[in-house]
């Protein structure tokens, strides 16, 4: 009787172990299947062309005579674009990325549109990053431009529609215009400037673009150091400010999977 019970218990344990192992294999294979099906590629593909567009914040003293050369340190300027490029070209060294900076100091949205064929569409970029808006309000405040937030929105929408029509598969990245409360930035900027920021976010949703929240980033940064540390005149970022911008751009764009 004892031997019979012992044999039964042994057979039960063998069956239980086999079932448990089988279940584990099933669960593991199921997990692998799920993770594989949800695994997506970075939107920055091998051989990808990345274009940065905007005003002086993007321009950052770039050598325009060398702008036709991708990944040229002088053509990329001394700002956030250079910060982004150095990290991408190191992290993705074998991927053949081509990075261009075509920002021009003083530009407003309509001036981007005036040169958009040559400085954007003809390059056939895979990713277009746009930071524009501070001059649309600044030049209005100083009397050099009769701009309104409505004009900014209409011009921006027309530019993005034009881009989508010409480059249907392009990934748009819309960067939030920003200011810091120091230097040239005073109470006259507000609350009107916040409306320009809101338009940029609205455009990102309307065109299914990635959105880089630079104002939020700088609002957090001024908790660590005075506004002038990040942008002396309240508009143009310092070295530290440009570095933060580069890191924020990379955080948003590299985290996204297509």
PLY file of the C-alpha trace (Angstrom):
ply
format ascii 1.0
element vertex 258
property float x
property float y
property float z
element edge 257
property int vertex1
property int vertex2
end_header
0.00 0.00 0.00
2.83 2.35 0.90
4.66 1.59 -2.36
1.48 2.21 -4.33
0.95 5.60 -2.68
4.59 6.57 -3.23
4.35 5.65 -6.92
1.17 7.69 -7.29
2.77 10.73 -5.69
5.82 10.43 -7.97
3.63 10.18 -11.07
1.62 13.21 -9.91
4.77 15.31 -9.40
6.10 14.34 -12.84
2.82 15.34 -14.45
2.68 18.60 -12.47
6.27 19.50 -13.36
5.71 18.78 -17.05
2.57 20.89 -17.04
4.31 23.73 -15.22
7.24 23.71 -17.63
4.90 23.61 -20.58
2.93 26.51 -19.16
6.09 28.50 -18.60
7.21 27.90 -22.17
3.79 28.94 -23.39
3.84 32.11 -21.31
7.34 33.04 -22.37
6.64 32.43 -26.02
3.43 34.41 -25.65
5.31 37.33 -24.08
7.91 37.26 -26.84
5.17 37.24 -29.42
3.46 40.27 -27.87
6.67 42.25 -27.46
7.70 41.51 -31.04
4.37 42.60 -32.43
4.57 45.91 -30.55
8.21 46.59 -31.32
8.49 49.61 -33.61
11.40 51.32 -35.30
12.78 54.73 -34.44
11.49 57.47 -36.72
15.14 58.35 -37.33
15.92 55.76 -39.97
19.27 54.76 -41.48
20.23 57.20 -44.20
17.60 59.64 -42.91
17.69 63.34 -43.75
16.92 65.66 -40.85
16.26 69.35 -41.52
16.09 72.11 -38.92
14.23 75.30 -39.83
13.54 78.52 -38.01
14.91 81.92 -37.06
18.05 83.12 -35.26
17.65 80.59 -32.46
18.05 77.83 -35.04
20.51 79.77 -37.22
22.87 80.36 -34.27
25.61 81.89 -36.42
25.82 79.08 -38.97
28.06 79.50 -42.03
25.54 79.78 -44.86
28.27 79.35 -47.48
28.60 75.74 -46.33
24.90 74.94 -45.88
24.83 72.46 -48.77
27.14 70.16 -46.80
25.35 67.76 -44.49
26.83 67.32 -40.99
29.19 70.28 -41.46
30.06 71.65 -38.03
30.22 75.25 -39.30
26.98 74.96 -41.28
25.10 73.62 -38.25
25.65 76.75 -36.15
26.52 77.02 -32.48
23.13 76.36 -30.94
20.72 73.53 -30.20
20.99 72.08 -33.73
24.71 71.51 -33.22
23.98 69.90 -29.85
21.47 67.52 -31.43
23.75 66.71 -34.35
26.81 65.88 -32.25
24.89 63.36 -30.18
23.02 61.76 -33.07
26.13 61.44 -35.22
27.97 59.78 -32.33
25.14 57.51 -31.18
24.16 56.54 -34.73
27.65 56.65 -36.22
27.11 53.93 -38.82
23.65 54.98 -39.95
24.55 57.55 -42.59
22.36 60.33 -41.20
22.37 63.69 -42.97
21.62 66.74 -40.86
21.03 70.24 -42.24
20.39 73.62 -40.63
18.54 76.19 -42.75
17.42 78.59 -40.03
17.77 82.29 -40.87
18.01 85.06 -38.30
15.00 87.37 -38.16
12.63 85.06 -39.99
8.91 84.95 -39.41
6.57 82.29 -40.80
5.91 84.07 -44.10
9.66 84.34 -44.70
10.04 80.60 -44.23
7.36 80.21 -46.89
9.24 82.50 -49.30
12.24 80.16 -49.33
10.53 76.83 -48.59
11.10 75.13 -51.95
14.86 75.69 -51.92
15.44 75.35 -48.19
13.09 72.48 -47.43
11.16 70.67 -50.16
14.09 70.33 -52.57
16.11 68.57 -49.85
13.40 65.88 -49.53
13.91 65.51 -45.78
12.53 62.61 -43.76
12.18 64.80 -40.67
11.49 68.55 -40.66
11.87 70.35 -37.34
10.48 73.89 -37.15
10.98 76.50 -34.42
9.30 79.77 -35.40
7.19 82.44 -33.74
9.26 84.70 -31.51
9.89 87.25 -34.29
6.24 87.16 -35.32
5.43 88.83 -32.01
8.73 90.62 -31.23
8.81 92.54 -34.52
5.18 93.49 -33.95
5.94 94.84 -30.49
8.82 96.99 -31.79
6.72 98.34 -34.67
8.60 96.66 -37.52
5.85 94.23 -38.49
2.06 94.33 -38.54
1.58 90.82 -37.28
-1.24 89.14 -35.40
-1.66 85.73 -33.84
-4.28 85.00 -36.51
-1.79 85.72 -39.28
0.77 83.52 -37.54
-1.71 80.65 -37.39
-2.90 81.02 -40.99
0.63 81.31 -42.37
1.83 78.36 -40.29
-1.06 76.16 -41.39
-0.49 77.03 -45.05
3.21 76.18 -44.71
2.51 72.82 -43.10
-0.17 71.95 -45.66
2.28 72.76 -48.42
4.87 70.53 -46.79
2.50 67.60 -46.35
1.29 67.86 -49.95
4.85 67.82 -51.31
6.25 65.29 -48.82
3.37 63.02 -47.70
5.53 60.75 -45.53
7.60 63.47 -43.82
7.71 63.46 -40.02
7.03 66.97 -38.74
8.49 68.20 -35.46
7.01 71.45 -34.17
9.00 73.20 -31.47
7.28 75.49 -29.01
8.41 79.14 -29.23
9.69 80.36 -25.88
10.95 83.39 -23.97
12.47 83.95 -20.56
11.53 86.97 -18.46
14.73 88.99 -18.72
16.57 91.22 -21.20
14.27 92.28 -24.04
11.29 90.40 -22.65
8.97 92.45 -20.44
5.31 92.52 -19.46
4.31 93.85 -22.90
4.87 90.37 -24.32
2.08 88.88 -22.24
-0.49 87.46 -22.45
-0.21 87.76 -26.26
2.89 85.57 -26.51
1.08 82.70 -24.83
-1.38 82.70 -27.75
1.49 82.10 -30.19
2.65 79.19 -28.09
-0.87 77.79 -28.08
-0.99 78.00 -31.88
2.22 75.98 -32.21
0.74 73.22 -30.06
-2.51 73.37 -31.99
-0.59 72.94 -35.26
1.25 69.92 -33.87
-2.05 68.20 -33.13
-3.65 69.24 -36.41
-0.78 67.84 -38.46
0.05 64.85 -36.25
3.49 66.29 -35.55
5.78 65.71 -32.60
5.77 68.64 -30.17
8.86 69.82 -28.30
7.77 71.85 -25.22
10.65 74.32 -24.95
8.73 76.84 -22.83
7.87 74.20 -20.25
11.50 73.09 -20.25
12.78 76.63 -19.58
10.08 77.24 -16.96
11.57 74.31 -15.07
15.14 75.47 -15.75
14.61 78.86 -14.06
13.97 77.01 -10.82
17.67 76.09 -10.88
19.21 79.33 -12.14
18.12 82.85 -13.08
16.55 83.38 -16.54
19.64 85.22 -17.82
21.71 82.08 -17.25
19.66 80.32 -19.92
19.08 83.25 -22.31
20.75 86.60 -21.64
18.31 88.69 -23.66
15.34 86.47 -22.87
15.17 85.15 -26.44
18.49 83.71 -27.61
19.72 80.78 -25.54
23.13 80.68 -23.91
25.38 77.65 -24.25
23.58 76.09 -21.31
20.19 76.95 -22.80
21.11 75.53 -26.19
22.32 72.32 -24.54
19.01 71.93 -22.71
17.13 72.49 -25.96
19.16 69.84 -27.72
18.49 67.34 -24.95
14.76 68.12 -24.94
14.52 67.71 -28.71
16.30 64.36 -28.56
14.13 63.18 -25.68
10.95 63.83 -27.66
12.11 62.62 -31.06
14.16 59.56 -30.11
11.45 58.30 -27.75
8.88 58.23 -30.55
8.42 55.04 -32.53
6.86 55.03 -35.97
0 1
1 2
2 3
3 4
4 5
5 6
6 7
7 8
8 9
9 10
10 11
11 12
12 13
13 14
14 15
15 16
16 17
17 18
18 19
19 20
20 21
21 22
22 23
23 24
24 25
25 26
26 27
27 28
28 29
29 30
30 31
31 32
32 33
33 34
34 35
35 36
36 37
37 38
38 39
39 40
40 41
41 42
42 43
43 44
44 45
45 46
46 47
47 48
48 49
49 50
50 51
51 52
52 53
53 54
54 55
55 56
56 57
57 58
58 59
59 60
60 61
61 62
62 63
63 64
64 65
65 66
66 67
67 68
68 69
69 70
70 71
71 72
72 73
73 74
74 75
75 76
76 77
77 78
78 79
79 80
80 81
81 82
82 83
83 84
84 85
85 86
86 87
87 88
88 89
89 90
90 91
91 92
92 93
93 94
94 95
95 96
96 97
97 98
98 99
99 100
100 101
101 102
102 103
103 104
104 105
105 106
106 107
107 108
108 109
109 110
110 111
111 112
112 113
113 114
114 115
115 116
116 117
117 118
118 119
119 120
120 121
121 122
122 123
123 124
124 125
125 126
126 127
127 128
128 129
129 130
130 131
131 132
132 133
133 134
134 135
135 136
136 137
137 138
138 139
139 140
140 141
141 142
142 143
143 144
144 145
145 146
146 147
147 148
148 149
149 150
150 151
151 152
152 153
153 154
154 155
155 156
156 157
157 158
158 159
159 160
160 161
161 162
162 163
163 164
164 165
165 166
166 167
167 168
168 169
169 170
170 171
171 172
172 173
173 174
174 175
175 176
176 177
177 178
178 179
179 180
180 181
181 182
182 183
183 184
184 185
185 186
186 187
187 188
188 189
189 190
190 191
191 192
192 193
193 194
194 195
195 196
196 197
197 198
198 199
199 200
200 201
201 202
202 203
203 204
204 205
205 206
206 207
207 208
208 209
209 210
210 211
211 212
212 213
213 214
214 215
215 216
216 217
217 218
218 219
219 220
220 221
221 222
222 223
223 224
224 225
225 226
226 227
227 228
228 229
229 230
230 231
231 232
232 233
233 234
234 235
235 236
236 237
237 238
238 239
239 240
240 241
241 242
242 243
243 244
244 245
245 246
246 247
247 248
248 249
249 250
250 251
251 252
252 253
253 254
254 255
255 256
256 257
